[in-house]
Amino acid sequence: MAHDHATANVMEGADGKAHQRRLVMTLTLTSTVFVAEVVGAIITGSLALLVDAGHMLTDMSVLIASTVTAILMQRKPSNSRTWGWARLEVITAAASALVLLVVGVYALVEAGMRLFGHGAGEIQDIGLLLFFGILGLAANVGSIMILAGQRSGNMNMKAAFLEVMNDALGSVAVVLSAVVMMSTGWDGFDAVAGGLIALLMIPRAIMLLRNAVKVLLEETPDGLDLDAVREHMEGVPHVVAVHDLHASTVSTGMPILMAHVVVDRGLTMEQAADVLSQLQDCLREHFPVSVPHTTFQLEPEGYTTPSAEQLHE
């Protein structure tokens, strides 16, 4: 049996600290604007601003969870957590997506009720609404600039970046609704803007949730064809067959692959080591996905893997 761990954990050292620092800065900005937007929504009676504030509240929870995750993911693996806290980023992303989805659906229903059920409602101060919309947009742009450099670092950072991007679009909708209402005098556009913000939230929440679930269900990483992997591995000299081939992802940038490799009987230690080396070369040369964590169990031809019952006898 052989293991290859060619790369270190993705979230280590300087990268992890950079992620943490950017998340804290973004959380500070988001929290400040959230308070301002809640006050603004109460004063103006704007659904769009209230929905955007609700989105900000969701962002705050996501950013708090993401910051805690970034801190925990820097801890080294232990005997009880052999992958450390790497999987936590996926769990955080899934939870964030669920919350975002619920908020989006609620906002969409509320917008519909205001437009078709209970009327649009009167906006008390459109000028103040415009001010808070611009304030929120400025804060979102600042957060985007803070997170942009690390947005592809892992799923956790990607979730935080998507949240801020959604907020920026929501703030744009608030600004546009204020401008339209100033121009036309129709307060109903506020509910329309609230519905548009919800429509922006829902698809991105579904996309993030789908990606997180794929990892939690240990699906094969995108771009890795296991049939092709098996075919190439079985083409290595002295390899008779490959079975129990599995591939999954622990967290962003950490795909793993394991397989039982049946080899010719009577191989010397040097030949077995050469087979293992060629199997690693095979993965590196023929497949677009880099698999830094691999486990190959070499079995002589005719060997039968013990059953679970036999192992417990």
C-alpha positions as a printed NumPy array, in Angstrom:
array([[  0.   ,   0.   ,   0.   ],
       [  1.3  ,   3.448,  -0.844],
       [  0.256,   6.993,  -0.183],
       [  1.17 ,  10.177,  -1.982],
       [  0.672,  13.544,  -0.346],
       [  2.564,  15.783,  -2.715],
       [  0.951,  19.038,  -1.62 ],
       [  0.211,  20.529,   1.759],
       [ -3.241,  21.491,   2.989],
       [ -4.708,  24.299,   0.917],
       [ -5.625,  26.469,   3.864],
       [ -2.319,  26.888,   5.662],
       [  0.018,  29.623,   6.771],
       [ -0.091,  32.936,   4.939],
       [ -3.08 ,  32.02 ,   2.759],
       [ -5.232,  31.123,   5.742],
       [ -4.315,  34.328,   7.575],
       [ -4.993,  36.383,   4.439],
       [ -8.436,  34.801,   4.084],
       [ -9.18 ,  35.481,   7.745],
       [ -8.057,  39.121,   7.563],
       [-10.126,  39.843,   4.446],
       [-13.205,  38.219,   5.948],
       [-12.945,  40.3  ,   9.139],
       [-12.627,  43.521,   7.117],
       [-15.648,  42.595,   5.005],
       [-17.669,  41.647,   8.087],
       [-16.963,  45.039,   9.664],
       [-18.182,  46.875,   6.563],
       [-21.257,  44.67 ,   6.183],
       [-22.288,  45.021,   9.845],
       [-22.056,  48.813,   9.68 ],
       [-24.198,  49.036,   6.54 ],
       [-26.707,  46.511,   7.923],
       [-27.456,  48.765,  10.89 ],
       [-27.776,  51.78 ,   8.596],
       [-30.132,  49.954,   6.201],
       [-32.393,  48.7  ,   9.005],
       [-32.76 ,  52.273,  10.252],
       [-33.35 ,  53.447,   6.693],
       [-35.991,  50.771,   6.013],
       [-37.888,  51.732,   9.178],
       [-37.813,  55.429,   8.289],
       [-38.673,  55.08 ,   4.587],
       [-40.921,  51.991,   4.663],
       [-39.025,  50.53 ,   1.675],
       [-39.355,  46.802,   0.958],
       [-36.307,  46.869,  -1.315],
       [-34.177,  48.373,   1.442],
       [-35.634,  45.977,   4.022],
       [-34.907,  42.964,   1.775],
       [-31.397,  44.266,   1.146],
       [-30.935,  44.654,   4.926],
       [-32.166,  41.082,   5.369],
       [-29.662,  40.   ,   2.766],
       [-26.995,  41.907,   4.691],
       [-28.008,  40.03 ,   7.849],
       [-27.597,  36.757,   5.963],
       [-24.198,  37.977,   4.776],
       [-23.182,  38.755,   8.338],
       [-23.984,  35.214,   9.459],
       [-22.179,  33.805,   6.426],
       [-19.128,  35.994,   7.014],
       [-19.024,  35.15 ,  10.736],
       [-19.233,  31.435,   9.9  ],
       [-16.65 ,  31.868,   7.133],
       [-14.262,  33.683,   9.471],
       [-14.577,  30.971,  12.125],
       [-14.079,  28.373,   9.401],
       [-10.956,  30.125,   8.107],
       [ -9.509,  30.072,  11.639],
       [-10.362,  26.415,  12.304],
       [ -9.078,  25.26 ,   8.914],
       [ -5.587,  26.404,   9.9  ],
       [ -5.461,  23.804,  12.676],
       [ -3.337,  20.776,  11.956],
       [ -4.868,  17.313,  11.448],
       [ -5.089,  15.046,  14.481],
       [ -5.746,  11.376,  15.138],
       [ -9.463,  12.115,  15.57 ],
       [ -9.637,  14.505,  12.576],
       [ -7.208,  13.153,  10.014],
       [ -8.179,  15.819,   7.451],
       [ -8.242,  18.557,  10.074],
       [-11.177,  20.927,   9.687],
       [-10.965,  21.025,   5.884],
       [-14.496,  19.693,   5.336],
       [-15.919,  22.514,   7.492],
       [-15.728,  24.939,   4.575],
       [-18.145,  22.753,   2.601],
       [-20.589,  22.467,   5.515],
       [-20.46 ,  26.24 ,   6.014],
       [-21.098,  26.84 ,   2.324],
       [-24.095,  24.466,   2.345],
       [-25.609,  26.114,   5.435],
       [-25.079,  29.576,   3.956],
       [-26.75 ,  28.549,   0.705],
       [-29.778,  27.184,   2.576],
       [-30.21 ,  30.397,   4.566],
       [-29.793,  32.497,   1.434],
       [-32.383,  30.382,  -0.374],
       [-34.95 ,  30.786,   2.42 ],
       [-34.417,  34.565,   2.552],
       [-34.726,  34.808,  -1.224],
       [-38.01 ,  32.881,  -1.343],
       [-39.448,  34.913,   1.539],
       [-38.509,  38.191,  -0.169],
       [-40.067,  37.054,  -3.446],
       [-43.343,  36.144,  -1.714],
       [-43.406,  39.421,   0.2  ],
       [-42.838,  41.402,  -3.003],
       [-45.746,  39.604,  -4.653],
       [-48.011,  40.272,  -1.68 ],
       [-47.187,  43.98 ,  -1.715],
       [-47.828,  44.272,  -5.426],
       [-50.91 ,  42.09 ,  -5.778],
       [-52.177,  41.421,  -2.277],
       [-51.834,  44.356,   0.07 ],
       [-50.806,  47.145,  -2.226],
       [-47.392,  48.612,  -2.821],
       [-47.173,  50.72 ,   0.302],
       [-46.078,  54.346,   0.409],
       [-42.417,  55.278,   0.588],
       [-41.911,  57.992,   3.18 ],
       [-38.664,  59.561,   1.959],
       [-37.347,  58.573,  -1.465],
       [-34.305,  60.836,  -1.143],
       [-33.285,  59.066,   2.055],
       [-33.887,  55.728,   0.34 ],
       [-31.501,  56.783,  -2.43 ],
       [-28.893,  57.792,   0.152],
       [-28.988,  54.433,   1.913],
       [-28.894,  52.608,  -1.426],
       [-25.735,  54.481,  -2.45 ],
       [-24.228,  53.892,   0.999],
       [-24.866,  50.148,   0.712],
       [-23.477,  50.022,  -2.823],
       [-20.28 ,  51.826,  -1.776],
       [-19.757,  49.371,   1.095],
       [-20.386,  46.411,  -1.21 ],
       [-17.874,  47.676,  -3.746],
       [-15.332,  48.013,  -0.941],
       [-16.047,  44.441,   0.206],
       [-15.735,  43.141,  -3.367],
       [-12.317,  44.768,  -3.67 ],
       [-11.252,  43.202,  -0.362],
       [-12.37 ,  39.671,  -1.286],
       [-11.64 ,  39.681,  -5.03 ],
       [ -8.032,  38.563,  -4.678],
       [ -8.993,  35.444,  -2.692],
       [-12.394,  34.592,  -4.184],
       [-11.14 ,  31.381,  -5.829],
       [ -9.091,  30.295,  -2.803],
       [-11.692,  27.79 ,  -1.633],
       [-15.439,  27.191,  -1.451],
       [-15.67 ,  29.126,   1.806],
       [-14.176,  32.296,   0.269],
       [-16.233,  31.797,  -2.874],
       [-19.419,  31.698,  -0.789],
       [-18.457,  34.95 ,   0.95 ],
       [-17.615,  36.613,  -2.378],
       [-20.928,  35.521,  -3.936],
       [-22.782,  36.926,  -0.945],
       [-21.126,  40.322,  -1.347],
       [-21.714,  40.299,  -5.109],
       [-25.401,  39.584,  -4.521],
       [-25.538,  42.424,  -2.028],
       [-23.985,  44.807,  -4.543],
       [-26.642,  43.894,  -7.093],
       [-29.278,  44.35 ,  -4.412],
       [-27.946,  47.823,  -3.614],
       [-28.037,  48.685,  -7.322],
       [-31.7  ,  47.625,  -7.363],
       [-32.407,  49.881,  -4.352],
       [-30.744,  52.844,  -6.073],
       [-32.607,  52.222,  -9.336],
       [-35.935,  51.878,  -7.515],
       [-35.386,  55.23 ,  -5.799],
       [-34.487,  56.914,  -9.102],
       [-37.523,  55.419, -10.885],
       [-39.873,  56.402,  -8.061],
       [-38.503,  59.944,  -8.128],
       [-39.112,  60.074, -11.874],
       [-42.523,  58.387, -12.068],
       [-44.013,  58.765,  -8.603],
       [-45.007,  55.058,  -8.568],
       [-44.138,  53.54 ,  -5.188],
       [-44.853,  50.037,  -6.508],
       [-41.425,  49.88 ,  -8.097],
       [-39.989,  49.419,  -4.605],
       [-41.724,  46.029,  -4.381],
       [-40.519,  45.219,  -7.909],
       [-36.934,  45.991,  -6.832],
       [-37.366,  43.797,  -3.744],
       [-38.532,  40.924,  -5.974],
       [-35.59 ,  41.447,  -8.346],
       [-33.136,  41.249,  -5.445],
       [-34.762,  37.958,  -4.407],
       [-34.497,  36.62 ,  -7.968],
       [-30.784,  37.434,  -7.95 ],
       [-30.306,  35.594,  -4.665],
       [-32.108,  32.332,  -5.419],
       [-30.139,  30.972,  -8.444],
       [-26.775,  31.651,  -6.789],
       [-27.935,  29.985,  -3.595],
       [-29.004,  26.911,  -5.557],
       [-25.674,  26.802,  -7.42 ],
       [-23.65 ,  27.054,  -4.209],
       [-25.815,  24.44 ,  -2.484],
       [-25.478,  22.04 ,  -5.426],
       [-21.678,  22.333,  -5.405],
       [-21.525,  21.786,  -1.644],
       [-23.821,  18.752,  -1.814],
       [-21.649,  17.201,  -4.544],
       [-18.69 ,  17.316,  -2.164],
       [-20.704,  16.063,   0.827],
       [-22.   ,  13.129,  -1.253],
       [-18.387,  12.414,  -2.261],
       [-19.114,  12.59 ,  -5.965],
       [-16.237,  12.164,  -8.407],
       [-14.441,  15.508,  -8.965],
       [-15.415,  17.317, -12.165],
       [-13.054,  16.547, -15.021],
       [-11.983,  13.158, -13.679],
       [-13.274,  10.21 , -15.761],
       [-12.89 ,   7.099, -13.608],
       [-13.364,   4.736, -16.578],
       [-10.472,   6.444, -18.346],
       [ -8.424,   6.402, -15.131],
       [ -8.959,   2.647, -14.777],
       [ -8.064,   2.043, -18.426],
       [ -4.8  ,   3.978, -18.158],
       [ -3.855,   2.337, -14.859],
       [ -4.458,  -1.124, -16.282],
       [ -2.073,  -0.219, -19.104],
       [  0.844,   0.076, -16.671],
       [  3.258,  -2.887, -16.954],
       [  2.615,  -5.687, -14.401],
       [ -0.877,  -4.316, -13.592],
       [ -3.522,  -7.021, -14.176],
       [ -6.67 ,  -5.21 , -13.031],
       [ -7.961,  -2.303, -10.973],
       [-10.985,  -2.544,  -8.666],
       [-12.575,  -0.594,  -5.802],
       [-11.588,   2.627,  -7.559],
       [-12.981,   5.667,  -5.745],
       [-12.456,   9.414,  -6.112],
       [-13.962,  12.258,  -4.107],
       [-13.175,  15.709,  -2.715],
       [-12.455,  16.547,   0.922],
       [-12.578,  20.313,   0.359],
       [-11.611,  22.821,  -2.309],
       [ -8.368,  21.776,  -3.976],
       [ -8.188,  18.473,  -2.066],
       [ -9.378,  15.638,  -4.352],
       [ -8.491,  12.107,  -3.235],
       [ -8.302,   8.826,  -5.122],
       [ -7.928,   5.266,  -3.869],
       [ -7.831,   1.915,  -5.628],
       [ -6.958,  -1.759,  -5.254],
       [ -4.424,  -2.653,  -7.941],
       [ -3.965,  -6.329,  -8.88 ],
       [ -0.412,  -7.018, -10.076],
       [  1.551, -10.021, -11.368],
       [  2.629, -12.545,  -8.757],
       [  6.265, -12.663,  -7.767],
       [  7.086,  -8.975,  -8.17 ],
       [ 10.22 ,  -7.819,  -6.392],
       [ 10.15 ,  -4.796,  -4.084],
       [ 11.879,  -2.755,  -6.783],
       [  9.293,  -3.748,  -9.394],
       [  6.413,  -2.97 ,  -7.018],
       [  7.916,   0.448,  -6.282],
       [  8.237,   1.055, -10.027],
       [  4.558,   0.151, -10.533],
       [  3.538,   2.665,  -7.862],
       [  5.691,   5.355,  -9.473],
       [  4.163,   4.704, -12.899],
       [  0.644,   4.841, -11.468],
       [  1.371,   8.28 , -10.025],
       [  2.895,   9.415, -13.335],
       [ -0.2  ,   8.109, -15.123],
       [ -2.496,  10.328, -13.063],
       [ -0.298,  13.389, -13.491],
       [  0.149,  13.041, -17.246],
       [ -3.271,  11.956, -18.507],
       [ -5.85 ,  13.793, -16.44 ],
       [ -6.692,  17.499, -16.083],
       [ -7.474,  17.227, -12.365],
       [ -4.458,  17.12 , -10.079],
       [ -4.961,  14.46 ,  -7.389],
       [ -2.432,  15.156,  -4.616],
       [ -3.795,  12.513,  -2.216],
       [ -3.786,   8.969,  -3.592],
       [ -3.807,   5.533,  -1.975],
       [ -2.994,   2.384,  -3.969],
       [ -3.232,  -1.073,  -2.451],
       [ -1.165,  -3.557,  -4.452],
       [ -2.55 ,  -7.109,  -4.486],
       [ -0.929, -10.197,  -6.081],
       [ -3.024, -11.876,  -8.747],
       [ -5.386, -14.403,  -7.147],
       [ -5.521, -12.519,  -3.838],
       [ -9.025, -12.219,  -2.362],
       [ -9.819,  -9.191,  -0.248],
       [-11.147, -10.324,   3.171],
       [-14.826,  -9.624,   3.781],
       [-16.03 ,  -7.497,   6.693],
       [-17.143, -10.648,   8.511],
       [-13.708, -12.236,   8.111],
       [-11.962,  -9.121,   9.415],
       [-14.035,  -9.252,  12.601],
       [-13.447, -12.934,  13.286]])
